[in-house]
Amino acid sequence: MKRRKFIILTSGALIALPACSNRKEKVAQAAAKPRVAAPRPVKVPANTLYRPPAYANQGLRNPNMNLPSTFSGRTVTHSRGPSTQPYVAMTFDDGPHPQNTPRLLDMLRKRNIKATFYVIGGNVDRYPQIVRRIVSEGHEIGNHTYTHRKLTSLGASEVSKEMRRTQDAIVRAAGVRPRTMRPPYGALRTDQRNAVFSQFGYPTIMWSVDPQDWKRPGPSVVTNRILKAANNGAIILAHDLHAPTVTAMPGTFDGLLSRGFKFITVSQMLAQKGQA
Ligand code: NI
């Protein structure tokens, strides 16, 4: 029985492949155009039907969140979702990392949690197989620039290049196109946010909960800060670059699940928000 289930899941993943290559061609065509006049909803063939194998499902589990992930609208910056539902979005920046990210993916898979990864393009080119795994397990990929420089000190063409190179790397690695971006250090001027939005269709995604995990305060502190600050619609910032952050995640995930929160991706959060 278990064995049969696994085969169905595997074939489900394979069925998604033609859509990926189709998208790749469309993205390649879009990339040839210098500017996109208006942001349009982008359909991304992430494997949203992915479910963790039943044998790994012991303990707390996020419910299947079959929510739309296509959003539209003119709002350029988002730092949280609506407060009307107990949804939270976990975001992980600066990966993929060869050890930490797979360890985190195991934790997410065990709990049926889908997260959003703001990846650095250089790391995508270094570890494309991890990006493929992220997408195949139903998570969302966001653009976090190619070199992780402070964008406020760059000119418009350099900012575009950072976005383009990263988008191209993600498409090459996993056949999906990111739908949102997060600026390194949260640093991006309003005019730059507008330019990125009009050129790439990316809203700028900030956060509402910041455990300051990059300062490495220790896993239990990271967990406690997130559990204390999380509320409906929270977008939670964390970094899978740091091993102690990943170590903090089982307690964080289970703490949030036991408090009744449900995990969704950033695009699902924006779709819930509708046009603000
Ligand atoms: Ni970063």
Boltz pocket constraint, residues with backbone or C-beta under 6 A from the ligand:
constraints:
  - pocket:
      binder: B
      contacts: [[A, 93], [A, 94], [A, 144], [A, 148], [A, 183], [A, 184], [A, 185]]
      max_distance: 6.0
